[in-house]
Amino acid sequence: MKEINKQIGVIERYTHILPVTDKTPIITLSEGSTPLIKADNIKKMLGVNFNIYLKYEGLNPTGSFKDRGMTVAVSKAAESGVKAVICASTGNTSASASAYAVRAGLKSIVIIPEGAIALGKLSQALIHGAKVVAVEGNFDRCLEIVREICENYDVELVNSINPNRIEGQKTAAYEITEALGDTPDYQFMPVGNAGNITAYWKGYKELNETKALNLPVMMGFQAAGSAPIVEKKFIKEPKTIATAIKIGNPASWEQAETARDESDGVIDRVTDEEILEAWQDLAETEGVFVEPASAASLAGLKKYLDNGDFNPAYSKNVVCILTGHGLKDPDRAVETVSRPPVVSDSVDKVVKCTGIK
Ligand SMILES: *Cc1c(COP(=O)(O)O)cnc(C)c1O
């Protein structure tokens, strides 16, 4: 890889496949170019032969994959001349929108479900100066409100129903393919509003059409308490500790089903318990700290290995998408893992607690 690829963002890296022109101002934080980490410890832990890779999207500038879409959405908003961007958010969209808006000199307005946002994400929107309004309702309701506002006021909606978000996010499929030298055989990922699975599928289909590469099998996972696509019905009160995928009425529902059906894949569910177990596996065996929602990908892989439905050959490449950084939700880690012991100021006592001896 050329050194310069690390410094430019996705618009400059992928200009030819994005809806930008010479007139589009490039609003970037040098997002993208995230690592594809070979997960040999997890491979060993699971006792499998195929290759497992982790696409660590938590290393984007604001800590989630949302930045890939936001650079395009905010650049296009700036080009169109609007003064403000608006989004409904479970957290990461607001963190990303408010950061990119600052660079573009635009106002950002963020509508969040009251009490349902991880602290790290809320702090990002606030420090970037977004107008944050918490609504007594869930995410789905926030998105309805934002859609209605956009019909009546001159503000640009930057949720993933904005097609520019999808265009930007599809670049992750290109990066994975460049890193592997081919498209992966299987891709496991979390599904919330389903914009991301839509974006990856668009990217892989383009690669299939332009470079004749094989299409991966798309394996999407919702949290069991908020699995509308699996249950084929809206979930009025979605429940899960994985707040980034706590969504009862996905905006890109149909596109997610298309990705599933065209790729011969699945959209299934994993329990909070399975999510937290996979989340700890990633931290404890690979040194990769993600927010809980991200671990739905590995939780899904483990579930399909356990129930015997998944038996790829040894040479196959399986990618798990890790959507957001663990520091987004530090409370969860401190609650889940036991707190450190407190001892008096003495070398002996400290040594005793460390297990060195
Ligand atoms: C937004 C988000 C998701 C869900 O992505 P969708 O496009 O809504 O399906 C999953 N994980 C994290 C960390 C996110 O920020």
The ligand as an ORCA input file, in Angstrom:
! r2SCAN-3c Opt
* xyz 0 1
  C     -24.609      2.426     13.201
  C     -23.960      1.263     13.838
  C     -24.359     -0.063     13.594
  C     -25.527     -0.404     12.739
  O     -25.365     -0.046     11.401
  P     -26.632      0.080     10.462
  O     -26.140      0.706      9.238
  O     -27.609      0.950     11.208
  O     -27.172     -1.294     10.289
  C     -23.658     -1.093     14.191
  N     -22.616     -0.845     15.010
  C     -22.207      0.423     15.265
  C     -21.057      0.616     16.178
  C     -22.854      1.501     14.696
  O     -22.439      2.741     14.974
*
